[in-house]
Amino acid sequence: MSKRTENYYLLQDEDDPIRTCKSKNFIGKVMFLVVVARPRFDEQGNELFSGKIGVFPFDTQEPARRNSVNRVAGTLETKPITSVTRDVTRSYFIEKLLPAIKEKWPRDDIGSTIFIQQDNARSHIDCNDIEFCQVAAQGSFDIWLMCQPANSPDINILDLGFFSAIQSLQYKEPSTTVDELISAVDRLYDSFSAKKTNRIFLTLQATMIEVMKEKGSNQRKTPHMRKEILEREGRLPN
């Protein structure tokens, strides 16, 4: 719900802020399945496709066991799924991810091959998972699952910049419950600028070029392209 440590600037007569938590090692967290594609614009820079497929929290609804000042016993509460297994991942991919792609993908691009990139976490499903492939093959879509290169977090649009951007914005909206946190993340995801997402994809392209120059080594620096300046001048590369 919050950072493990926070800095505050206080006046001399101000009291220290109060933070209540059982332990700083067990701050409540919620995991999300976030899906982003490359945004698309026309020649005039107008947005044609935001690239936002969806953000899906790993949560569940459970009835409260006891009465409290906040709710009576039996009231459904949102609880985070603390252990995301391969079966959970498979169900989210099939029941949430694939329908979202088929609903939001640009109609003029249906039939083109769509690659879903995931990292190499143990809880992720195999690229040739039978259940996933059967559902992905339905309809007019050509959807494939692939894994990013091992030990290469920078070859991932989310780890490269999208997560940190959303996280920094979320910290500005204090959340005290799981529902408030999920609502804040949904709102920030929907309001995140497609132009900023496009800049992160350009950074990804530049990073991949640096990886090839170093023959696959991680001993590289993330290049700075001055994307905002290039965008204002109309010289932003594709």
Residue pairs with C-beta under 8 A, 6 or more apart in sequence:
1 27
1 28
1 29
1 175
1 176
1 181
2 19
2 21
2 27
2 171
2 174
3 171
4 24
4 27
5 24
6 19
8 16
8 17
10 16
21 27
28 80
28 178
28 181
29 80
30 57
30 58
30 59
30 80
30 178
30 181
30 182
30 185
31 57
31 58
31 80
31 81
31 84
32 55
32 56
32 57
32 58
32 185
33 54
33 55
33 56
33 57
33 58
33 92
33 96
33 97
34 54
34 55
34 56
34 158
34 162
34 163
34 166
34 189
35 53
35 54
35 55
35 56
35 97
35 100
35 101
35 116
36 51
36 52
36 53
36 157
36 158
36 162
36 197
37 49
37 51
37 52
37 53
37 105
38 51
38 197
38 198
38 201
39 47
39 49
39 50
39 51
39 194
39 195
39 197
39 198
39 201
40 47
40 48
40 49
40 51
40 106
41 47
41 48
41 194
41 198
42 48
47 194
48 106
49 106
50 194
50 197
51 194
51 197
51 198
52 104
52 189
52 190
52 192
52 194
52 197
53 97
53 100
53 101
53 104
54 96
54 97
54 100
54 104
55 185
55 186
55 189
56 92
56 96
56 97
57 80
57 182
57 185
58 80
58 81
58 84
58 88
58 92
59 78
59 79
59 80
59 81
59 178
59 182
60 78
60 79
60 81
61 76
61 77
61 78
61 79
62 76
62 77
62 79
63 73
63 74
63 75
63 76
63 77
64 71
64 72
64 73
64 74
64 75
64 76
64 77
65 73
66 73
67 73
71 77
77 178
78 177
78 178
78 179
78 182
79 178
80 178
81 88
84 123
85 123
86 122
86 123
86 124
86 125
88 123
89 123
89 124
89 125
90 125
90 129
90 131
90 132
93 116
93 125
93 132
93 145
94 131
94 132
94 135
97 116
98 132
98 135
98 136
98 143
101 114
101 116
101 141
101 143
102 139
102 141
105 114
105 141
110 140
110 141
111 140
111 141
111 142
112 142
113 142
113 143
113 144
114 141
114 142
114 143
114 144
115 144
115 145
115 146
116 143
116 144
116 145
116 146
117 146
117 147
117 148
117 156
118 124
118 145
118 146
118 147
118 148
119 147
119 148
119 153
119 156
119 159
120 147
120 148
120 150
124 147
125 132
125 145
127 144
127 145
127 146
127 147
128 145
129 145
132 145
133 145
136 143
136 144
136 145
137 143
148 155
148 156
149 155
149 216
151 218
152 211
152 218
153 159
153 160
154 160
154 204
154 207
154 211
154 218
154 222
155 204
155 207
155 208
155 211
157 200
157 201
157 204
160 200
160 203
160 204
160 207
161 200
161 203
162 197
162 200
165 192
165 196
165 200
166 185
166 188
166 189
166 192
169 188
169 192
170 181
170 184
170 185
170 188
173 184
173 188
175 181
175 184
195 231
199 227
199 228
199 231
202 225
202 227
202 236
202 237
203 222
203 223
203 225
203 227
206 222
206 223
206 225
207 220
207 222
207 223
209 223
210 220
210 221
210 222
210 223
211 217
211 220
213 220
214 220
227 236
230 236
230 237
